[in-house]
Amino acid sequence: MTSVSVSAPNTCLDADHEARGNAHADTRGAQPLLVRSAAVLGAGTMGSRIAAHLANAGIPSLLLDLGPKPGSADARPLAQIAHEALAKAKPAALFEPSRAALITPGTFDDDLHKIAGCDWVIEAVAENLEIKTALLARVVPHLAPHALLTSNTSGLPIGRIAESLPTGRERFFGTHFFNPPRYMRLLELIPTPEADPAAVAAFAAFAGRILGKQVVYANDTPNFIANRIGINVTFTAANLMLDRGYTIEEVDALTGPVLGFPRTGTFRLADLIGLDVLAHVARNFPEEATQGSFSALLDEMLKRGWLGDKAGQGFYKKNRGAGGKEERLVLDPATFEYRSTQKPALPQLEMAKNADTITARLQMLLGGDPKRERAAGFLWPLLGTLWNYSADRIGEVAADAPSIDAALKAGFNWEMGPFELWDAAGVPPAVERMKALGIAVSANVEALLAAGYTSWYADGGRACFNPSTRAMEPIARIPGQARVGDFRREGRVVRSNSGCSLVDLGDGIACIEMHSLKNAIGGDVLSFINSNLDPASDAVRDFAGFVICGDRDNFSVGANLMQLLLAAQEGEFDEVAAMIGLFQKMTSSVKFCPRPVVAAPFGLTLGGGAEIVLHATRRQVFGETYMGLVEAGVGLIPAGGGTKEMLFGAIDATTALAPPDPASAQKDPPSRFAQSAELLTALKNRLELVAMAKVSTSALEARAMGLLTPADRISMNRDRLLLDAKAQAAALAEAGYTPPQPRAGIPAPGTAALGTMEAGIFLMGEAGYASEHDQKVARWIAYILAGGRVTPGTLVSEQYLLDLELEAFLSLCGERKTQERIAYTLKTGKPLRN
């Protein structure tokens, strides 16, 4: 079962990422709803994946739908088909395949009565009001008195559905999960006037803490918040393209990362979600926001069946060119013919890409003359429409601006919401420019300026302007949630350099925050961690424990390969040895620090980043953590203690399976243990893990792979990770933590295990699964795991194993093929098989 930790109440501050704008939000400190089991009604794409995410959180569920499809040769019920398909879902719906056992498929006719044992029942059938109300009428008689019932919909009126319920309306409300539920953080909750605020608040706490969702309260209006505004942006961008002569490539470039939007831009995203889905959502709009020239283009593409990725073509189409090389074609809307994609000629955009922040990029892009600069000529009407449209929706789709910002960030993966973007551009100059360009300005922003304010947000993002009261109002915070940036804004930075900062989290716990480029581990990071975790340091004296975490998308991509490559190419192997020595000293300082060190990884946690995590006292891991010792991919071995820790993991796992007889050293000598079948099996598993540079697809899989231990905890909500880790560090300190001592008397597996592993490596090469250089790297890994070419049972020390790592690393650094791999990866971001 996934360990979803609950942190102690935060005594400092809580993140202001989630806003609660209506009466239901006033009970935000509620205890999470206890969901021991759930039922998902509807086994389509959304329903089956909601059940999968419940399984990820360790919650068993019923998955019910109709029986076998009439006229089909397949006699399996629909839910069974969906359940079996989850194992092949892409992207993966389950953290780990075994989680599928928590889902029990069934049918409405045979198994509906089983929902009586469920704490939460969610209906997720087709987006059809009659189908939903008919099914719910059958459901209500079977519900337990305490159970919550929700209807999952992307835009149907929740009030109309509630009216059809014969009883239990106080425990019914709407939910809108975004697809795929595992990866999309947004969950819009749509309470009805009859819904019990306490029940809604308990569910919100459950969804935020246990399911890891960004919960935003939405009003019962068509398409709710995120889709309402997000689809409007799509139609605005597409209409501008057609009306002003832009290309699809230009629009995607201007609506991508330069604005803090996803790389998919506008049209690549439309292909990804499906043009039929886009059109379906657009039909729910109550105003003419989705009208214009794009509607005709969309209708024609639907007629032709060009639905995007699912149909093999949409706005883009993949094609095999000369020599069988795959190329991406793009639609010419004027001719309905596909042509080769072209890089947009937008000088203003290229200059803006060099800016470090969205604010700087935005000001550069909007600073151009819209009549002369194509980028400015597109972005002013696009953003002007977005800002006005969003401002006019305050009070209609949601109670306040922060709810709208939160929904767009979590639902569409924007880095900033529309009001945050407006503040970044500067509200007064933007309004002045909009008026000069003939763009209408929302009455709500006029009210903001008339009240004497110059931005939507104030007090470091803790307050936001409310047009209803004409005042700045505090933003409701969620207990137990925070990011490092929140403490930075409080002035809690103790010390820092270019790669790291030490931030006071309060209650005697400090955070070591990595913030180098891509969180790559270079000399600045190594020296900072070493100096602050040194037993004689001020930090160790002043703090009771430490957390290693950060606010970037990824924990760390590993060591700074550019520094390493330059040194290796110039033959500066003394410099390389010093670098590895410093790295080993750093991971040792993490492991042997007198204070507990809790690593809190998230996202990509690779190579040296994974080695930091392996050496921590404990780990508090975000569910979506992709962890692996990937050095073999660039022709190297983990030399920061990672290979050594894999050997320790194998020894510890073997000891747990077959503990030695403590009463007799003669009966259980080290040589016997070192040659045991259990240890050999554990070693082969870890050899495969490291030599094949395997990366987990989730924190749960990382645990199964042996990169995490059963004692390590998992946080499902990214915004809870920091404070969950802080609570764990504080608990360890309070319990009287004492650090481990370097291991000695380690029984080396020796030549017997090494021979077996080398034989396996040879066979992999003979079968064509490993190149000659792959085998060379793998043999070095096996050499360290065996403790060198020594007699089985030879007692070695932790430092001895670190020396073996250094020996292997230096040898491989001198290999031409290793240097080629590093250079290729730095250039392309991909591994080279040479």
N, C-alpha and C positions, 0 to 999 in steps of 0.2 A: 504494500500500500504506500502511496506517496505520502511523505511526511510534510504536511502543510503547517508550518509553524505559525504561532500567534505571538506577536511581540508584546512586550509590556507597554503600558501607556507611555507615550512620548512626553517627556517633561520639558522639551525645548520648543520645537515647532513642528508643524506638520506641513506636507506639501500642499500647495494651492492649485494643483493641476486640475482637480475635479470640483466643479461648482454645484451647489444644490440650491436651486432658485425658487422652489415652491414650498408649500406647507409640509409636504411629505419629507422634505430635507431636514426639517427641524429635529428629527429623531436620528440624525446621522451617527450618533454614538451607540446605536442599538446593537445588541448581541446578534451575531450572524444566525440566520435560520438554520436549524439542525436538519440537514437533508441526509437521511440514512439510506434512502433509495428514491429513485425518480422514475417517471414514465415519460417517454417521448412518443407522441402520437403523430405518425407520419414518418416514413423511412426514405423520403427523398434525399436529395443532396444535403439540404440543410438539416433535416431531422436526424439523419444517420450521423452527421458530423457533430451535432450537439450531443448525441449519446456518446460519441467517441471522446469528446472533451470532458464529459462527466467522468468517463472511465479514466482519463488522464489525471483527474483530481481524486481518483480512488473511490468514486461513487457508483454503485451498481445501478443499472437502469433496465427497464423494459423498453423495447423498441417495437411498437405495434403499427401494423398497416393492414391492407387488404390481403386476402388469400392469393393463390396463384392467378396470374393474369389470364382472363378468359381467352380461349383460343390459342394460348401459348403452349408449346411443347414442354416448357419448363414447369414442372409441378411444384416448385418451391414457392412458398409465400414471399411477398415482396420484401418483408423485413428480413427474412433469411438471406435473400439475394444481396440486399444492402449490407447486411452484417458481414457476409463473406467478402464483399467487395472492399471493405475498409482496409483489408490487409494490403491491397494494391493501390490505394488512393494516393494521388499525387496532387499537391504536396501531401506528405504523410499526415493522416488525421490523428493517429495514435502516437503517444510518446514512445511506446514500445509495444511490439506485436502481442505480447501476452495480456495486455490490457483489454483486448477484445473479449476475454472471458467474463468481464464484468457486464457485458451487454447480453441480454436475453431477448431474442427475437420472438415475435408472436403475431397473432392476428386480432383484429377488432372483434370478430365473431366469437373466437374461442377464448381470448385471454383478457378481455376488457375488465372483467371482475377483479383481476389481480392488482389493479391500480389502487385498490382499497388499502394496500400496505405501503403506499408511496407517500412521501412528504411533499413532493412537488410533481405536478403533472403539467407538461408543456405540450400544447397542440401546435403542430408544425406541418399541417397538410397544405394543399394547394391554395394559392392566393385567390380564393373564391369565397365570398361572404356566405353563400348558401351552403357550400360544403362544410365550412367551418362551423356554422351554427347548428347544422344537422348533427355533426359528430359530437359537439359539446353537449347537446341535449341528451345524448346517450351516455356521456361520461359522468355528468353530475350525480346521478344516483349511486355511483360506485365510489365516489370520493370519500376519504376519511374526513371527519369533522374538522380536523386541524390542518388539512392539506391545502396548499396553494395551487391555484389553477391559472395558467397564463396562456395567452394566444400569441404565437410568434408570427409577426407580419411586418412587411416592409412599408406598409402605408394604408392598410384598410382601417376604417374607423373602429376603434376599440369600443367606443360607447355603443355602437350598433350591435356589436357582438355581445356585450354585457346585457343588453336589453333582452336578448333571446334566452338568457339563463333563467331557469325556473327558480333556483335558490343559489345561495352562496356568492352573491355578487360582491360582498365585502371582502372576499378572499380571491377575487379575480382582478387581473389587470393585464396590460399588454407588455410584451417583450419584443425587442427587435435585435437579434443577434446579427452581426455582420459575417459574411461568408469569406473564407472558411473560419469557423468559430475558434479553432485552436490558435490561429495566428492574428486574427483581427480583434483588437482589444475592446472596441466599442460595444456597449450594450445599452440601448435606449430603453428606458422604462417609461411606460405610458399609463399612469394611474387613472382610474375613473373617479368621478365624484363620490361614488359609493364605496370605493376600496378603502380598507382599513389602513390608515397611515402607518401604524406600527408594523403591520404585516409587510407592507411595501418596503419599509425601512430595514426590516430584518432580512428580507430577500436581497436588498441592495447590498447590505453588509456581507451576506453570503457570496453574492456574485463577485464583489470586489476582492474579498479575502481568499475564498476557496477556488473560484473559477478564474481569478486574475483579471477581471474585467474593469474597464474604465466605465463606470456607471454614470449616465447622464439622464436626467429627468426631462422628458419631452411632453409637450401638450398634444392633445388628440387632434392633430391636423394632418392632412394628407402628406405622406412621405416623411413626417416627423421633422428631424433637424438635419442630419448629415446628408441624406439623399436629397432633401429639398434644396439645400444650398449647393451641394456638390454637383448635382445634375444641371442646375441652373448655370453653373460655371462652365460645364461641358458645352451646353447649347450656346452660351455667349461666345466662347472661343471658336466653336465651329461656324457660327454665323459670321463672326468677324473674318474668319479665313475666307469664306465664300464671297462676302460682300466687299472685302478690301484687297483681294488678290494675293493672299498668303498661301504658302504650301503647307501640306500636312507636316513635313519635317520641320518647317519653321515654327509652327504652333507647338509641336511637341518639345522643341528645344526651349521655347519661351515659357512653357508651363511645366517645366521639370525641376531639377535640383536647384537651378538658379533662383527660384522663388521658394525653395524649401519644399517643393512638391515631389512626389515619387519620380523615379527615372522614366516611368512609363509615359509621362506627359498626358496629353488629352486623348489622342486617338489610339495609342498603344494600350492605354487603360481600357478604352471602349472595346477593343478587340478581346482583351483579357476577360472582362466581365460578360461579354456577349452583347451584340447589338439588339437582340430580342429582349434581353433583360433591361437594357437601357431604355428601349421604347416602352416597355411595360411600366417601368417606374415613371416615365415622363407622362404617361396617360393619366396619372393620378393628380397632376398639378392643377390647382384651382384657378390659376391665372395664365396669361399667355406668355409665360416665361420661356416655354419650350417651343414657341412658334418661330417663324422666320424661314430663311432659305434652307437651313439645315434639315428641317422636318421632311422636305421633299426628297433630299438626298438619302436620308435614313429610310424612308418608306421604300425607295427604289432598291436599296441594298437588301432590305428585308424580303422584298419580292424575289430577288435573285438568289436568296439563301446565303448571302455573304454575311454570316453572323459573327465573324471574328475567328478566334483561335479554334473554337469547337468545330467550325466548318472548314478550316484550312485557309480561309481568306476572309478579309474584312477590309479595313483601311490599309492593312499590310498583308503581304502574301510571301511565303517562302518558296524559293524556286531553286532548282539545280541548274547551275550555269555550266560554262565550259569546264571540262575535266571533272564534272561531278561535284564541284564546289558549291556549297549552299550559299545563296544570296537572298537578301530581303528586298522585295519589290514594294512599291507604294502606289496607292490609287491616285489617279488623276481625276478629280471629281468632274471636270469639264467633259472628258471623253469616256469615262468609265473604263479606261484602259490602265493596266499596271505598267510602271516604268521603274528603272533602277533608282534607289534612294540617292539623294544628293545631300552633302553637308551644307547646312544653311550658311549663307554669306551674311552674317550679322556681326559686324565688327564691335558694336556696342556690347553685345552679349559675350563675345570672347574676352573683352577687357574686364567685364564684370565677374567672370569666372575666377579671376585671380584674387578677388576680394575674399577675406577670411570669414565674413559673417553675412547673414541674409540682409541685415540692415544696410551694410555697406554696398552689397550687390544691388539691392533694391534702389537705393539712392542714386547709384551710378546709372542704372537703367532708366529710371524715371527722370533723370536730369537732362536727358537728351531732348532735342526738338522733335515733337511728334510728327511734324510735317516733313522732316528730313530723315529722321532715324526710324527705320522699320520697327526696331524693338520698342522704342517709346511709343510709336504710332499704334502698336498693337496693345501694349500693356496698360496704357492710360484708360482706354475704354473698357478693357477687361477688368482691371482692378477697380475702376470706378463703379462699374456695375456690381461687382462682388461686394464692395463696401456698402453701397447704398442698399442693395437687396438684403444683405445681412442685417444692417441697422433697422430696416423696416420690419424685419421678422422678430425683433425683440418684443416679447409679450404675446406674440402669436404662436411661434413654434416652441419657444422656451421662455422662461421667466427673465433671463438675463443674458448679457453678452458672454460671460465666461462659459456658460453652458454651450453656447454655439461654438466658441473656440475649441472647447474640449471635444465636442462631437466631431468637428472637422479634423482635428489632429488624430484622434483615435480611429475614426471611421475611414478617412482617406489618407492617413499617414502623412499629413502635412506637418512640417516642423513648427509652423505658427498658424494660429487661427486667423480669420479675416480681420478681427479687431486688433490683434497683435501686429499683423502686417500693416494695418493702417497707422498704428503708433510708430512702427519702424520707419515708415515713409515720412512721418511728420503730419499730424492731422491738419493743422492750420494751413501750411503750404500746399498740401494735397487738395484741400477743399478749394483754395484759391485757384489752383491750376485746373481743377475739374470745372469750375465755373467759367474760366477763360476758354476752355475747350467745348463748352456747351453741354457738359454732363450734369444732369440734375443732381442735387444734393439732398440727402435724406433729412427730414425734419428732426430726426433724433440726434444727428450730429450737429445740426444747427443749435439744438437745445444744449448740447455739451459745450459748444463755444460760447453761447450766450450766458451760461452759468460761470464762465471764467476759467474753464479747464482747457488744456491744450492736448490732452491725450485721454484715451479710454481708461487706461490703467494708471494707478498711482501707488505710492508706498511700496515700491519694489515688486509690484504685481499682486499685492495683498488686498487692494481695493479696486473697484471698477465703477464707472459711471452708470447710474440707473436712470434712464430717461423718464421713468414714471415719477421718481422723487426729485429729479434734477440735482442729484447729489452723488458723491462718491460713497459707496457702501462696501464694508468688509466682505471679502469672499469667503464663503464657508469652507472650512478645511476638513479633511478626512483624517481621523485619528489613526496613527500608525503608518502614515505615508509621508515620505520625504525623499528628496534628492540632495546630493551634496551641494548643488547650487543654492539651495535654500539656506544652508548654513553659511555659505560664502557671502550671501547677501546680508547675513546677520553680522558680518565682520569676524567670523570664527576661524579664519586662516591663521595658523600659528607660524608657519614658515613654508617656503616653497622655492622651487627652482623651475627651469624650463620644462621638466618632464613630470614633476610630482609636487603635491602639496600635502601638508599635514593640517587637517581640519578638525577642530574641536567639536564633537557631536554632543557634548554635555554628559553628565553623569559619569565622568571619569573615563570616557571612551573617545578615542581619536580615530579619524579615518585617514589612511594613506590613499590619496586620490591620484591615479595616473592620468595625465592629460597631454602626453606627447602626441605627435602626429600618428594617427591610427593606434595610439597607445603602444607603439613599438618600444621595446626595452633597449635603451642605449645607456651610455655612461652616466647620463644625468639621473636616470631612474635607479640604476644600480647603486650609485653613491648615496642617493637620498635614502633609500630603504636601509642600506647598511648603516648609515650614520644615525638614523632615528631609531632603529631597533637594536642598536648596540647596547649591551647591558649597562654601560656607563653613561648613556645619553640622557639629556634633559627630558626627552620624550618618555623614555622608560621610567624615569623618576616621577614625572608629572601625571602620567596616565596609567589607569589600571588595566587597560586592554586596548587592542587595535582592530580595526576593520580595514581590509583592502578592497576598495570599490571605486566607482566613478560614474559619470553621467553620460559617457559616450555610447554609441550604438553597440560597441564591442568591448569586452574586458581587455583583451590584448591580442594582437596578431603575432606576437612572439618577438624574438630578438631583432635588432636592427641589422638586417642582412647587408645593407649597403656598406656599413662600416666594416663588417666582416669580410666582404668580397674584396674591397680595396686593399685591406691588409694582406689577405691571402694572395692576391694577384701580384703584390709587390714583394712577396716572400718575407713579410714581417711576422714570422711565426712566434717570435718572442712577444710581440704585441698581442697576437691571437691568444697565446697562452695566458698572458696577463688578463685579457678580457674574460676568458673562461674562468680563471681563478676568482675574479671579481664577481662573476655570475654565481659561482658555487658558494662564495662567501655570502652573497645576498640571500640565496635560498636557505642557507644554514642559519642566517640571522633571523629569518622568518620562523624556521623550525625550532630554534633553541632560544628564542627571545624569552626573557623572564616573565613577560606578560603574555596572556593568550592573544593569538593573532587569528582572526576569523577572515578567511577569504570569501568574497561575495561575487563570484563570476557571473557573467551574463553574455549572451551572444557568442561571438567567436572568442574562444579561449584556447589559443593554439601555441604549440611549441613552448617557448620560455614562459608565456602566460600560464600555460597548464602546469609548468614546473613550480611556479609560485604557489598555485592552488594546492598542488600535491604536498607541499611542505608546511602548509598552514596547520594550526592546532585543530581547527574544525573548518567546515565549509558550509555556507548558507548560499544555496545555488538557485538562480532563477530557472524556472522550468524550461525556458527556451535558451539553453546553453549548449553550444556546439563545441565540445572539448576534445582535444587530441594532441598527442605528441607527434607532430608532423615533420620532424626534422629529416626523416628518411626521404621525404619527397624532394628535398634539395640536396640529397647525397650526404647527409650528416647524421649524427646520432644525438639524442638528448644528453647534453653534457652539463646541465645545471643541476644535476642530481636526479633528473627524471628517470633515467634508466636504473639507477640505484634504487629509487623508490619502487619501481616495478618489481625488482628482485625482492624487496622487503614485502611488498604486497603478496607475492607468490609464497614466500616463507610463512607469512602470517596466516594466509588462507589455508595452507597445508597444515599448520599447527592446529588450527581450529578444527580441521577435518580429522586429523590423526595426531592428537596430542601425545608427546613423548611420555614415557613412564618416569615420573619425577623421583621415584625411589631407587632407580637403578640406571646409572650411567653406562654400565656394561651391557645391559639389555638394549638400551637405546642410545648408542654412541652417535656422535655427529655424522659419521660416515654413513650410518644406516639411514638417518633422516635425509641426508643430502642425496641419496640414491633412491629415495622412495618414489613409487609410481605417482603418488599424489603431487609431489613437488614437480616432477617432470611434466605432468599435465598442466599445472599452473604456469610453469615456465614457458611451455610452448604457446599457451594462450597469450601471454604477455609479449613473447617474441613476435607473434603475428600482429598483435595490436600496434607495436612500435614499428616494426619493419614495413608494414603495409600502410603506415601513417593514417590509421583509422580515426575518424572523427565521429563523435556521438551525434545523434540527431535530436537529442533532448537530454535533460539532466537525468531523467530516469534511465535512459540507455547508458549514460556515462557511469551510473552506479552498477549496472549489469556488466559493463565492460571492465570493471575494476579500477576505474579512475576516481570513483567516489566510494565512500564506505557507508554501511548502513546507518552510522551515527550522523552522517551529514544530512542536513535538512534542505527541503525544497520550498521556495517561495513561488507561488503561482503568479503573483502580481508584481510587476517590475517596480512599481512605486513603493512597495512594501519591503523590498530587498534590503535596503540600507538599514532601516530600523530593525528588521528581523535579525540581521547580522549583529547590529549593536546590542540587541537584547541577549543574543547568545554569548557575545564576548563578556558582557556584564555578568551573566550567570556563571560563566567559568571563573571570572575573577572573584565573585562573591563566594564561590565554593572552595576557594583557597588554592588556586591554580599553581602548580609547580611545573617547570618545563621538563621535557625529556632530556636525557643525556645521550651523547653520540653512541650509536650501537657498536658493540665490540663482541668478539666471540661468535661471529656470524658463520654458520657452517656453509662453506661454498659448495655449490653443486658440483663444480669441478669438471674434469675431463669426460666423465661418463655422460653427464647431461649435455655437455658441449658437443660431443660426438653425435649424439642423437639429433640435436638441433641442426648441426651442420649437414647431416644427411638429409634432413627435411628440406633445407635450403637448396641443396644440390638437386633434389627431385623437382622442386618448384622451377628451377632453371631449366631442367631437361624437358619439363612439360610446357615451357614457353611462357610461364607466368611471371618470371623474374629475369631481367636482363643481367648481364655480367656485373654491371655496377650495382644493381639492386642486391645481388648476392653478396658482393663485397661489403656493402653497408650492413646487410643482415648478419653476416658473420661477425662483424664487430659488435653488434648488439648482443648476439648470442655469447660472445666472449665475455662481455661485462656481466650478463645475467648468470653466467656460470661461475663468475668470480675469478676468471682467468684460467689458464691451463695448469690447474693445481689438482692435487689428489682430492677426491670427493671427501668432504667433511673437514677440510682444512679451515681453521678458524681465521677469519679476516675481519678487518675493521671497516667502519663507514668511510673513513678517509682513504683507505686502500681502494675502495670502489670508485670514489671520486677521481682518484689518480688514473684508474683504468678508463674512465670516461674521457679525461683530458687526453690520454694517449690516443684513444680512438679518434677523437675529434681532430686533433692536430694531423694525424695521418690522413684523414679524409679531406681536410682542408687543402692539402697539397695535391690532391687528385684533380687533373684537368676536367674530368667529367663532372665532378662536384662543382667546380667553379662555373662550368657551363650551365648546370642546373640552377644555381643561384642567380646568375645573370638573366636566364630565361624567365624565371619566376618574378624577378624584380621588374622585368619589362612587360610581361603579359599577365601576371597574377595567377598563372597556371603552372602545374608541374611539368617537367620535361622528363620523358623516358628515354634515356640514352645508354 
